[in-house]
């Protein structure tokens, strides 16, 4: 049995990526707090993990789109000194075009993908920083940098997750808190059925098995990567992307407009 590593709280843990994180982290020595809407599915996951690993597994059924339920999980993160990891996995997606999407569904997606993730992180960060130890894993998506691929609101929510994680990493440098943001590509889970395009409608060469995705993400975490993109075989692509972004940073705010935006008569004068 691995040495105990504290407790990992995982959202969206009743199936798919979240359930696989639960299994893998228990095998690594973490006790677990599993959060999802379905109590029955959570119990099934928890019972299987207890039987296989002997670790302590608690279930907290909660709808993170509900303010009261969300507050319950926030309070637990802020008060439980045994929690050493937060995996912000809960989320929903859509493949609907803007002209076809129901705006109420888009609002619900923002509430879960953005607001819940943000509030849970805000609950965990002060406690982790005060103890000088803790890990936050935020599950984003490749659409964070390629929003044209799917629904625009979904892409926007995942761009938020990436940007928010970048700021957390910057602000928490030196505190002992590790931040990782994972950008999965198409992954074989029930996400696609819920989003509106069954996974078997996608080309097989772009779809990763969910267990391969989670195992790769955990290797990235062990390597202390900030951004983990399991499908990106040439990591120099991301390095170049990030280097360009950083190079622009000092040039994005100046006292005068760039020459191309000045009126012709001002340039001539």
Buried (B, 14 or more C-beta within 10 A) or exposed (E): EEEEBBBBBBBBBBBBBBBBBBBBBBBBBBBBBBBBBBEEBBBBBBEBBBEEBEBBBBBBBBBBBEEEBBEBBBEBBBEBEEBBBBBBBBBBBBBBEEEEBEEEEBEEBBBBBBBBBBBBBEBBBEBBBEBEBBBBBBBBBBBBBBBEBBBBBBBBBBBBBBEBBBEBBEEBEEBEBBBBBBBBBBBBBEBBEEBBBEBEEEEEEEBBEBBBBBBBBBEBBEEEBBBBBBBBEEEEEBEEEEEEEEEEEEEEEEEEEEEEEEEEEEEEE
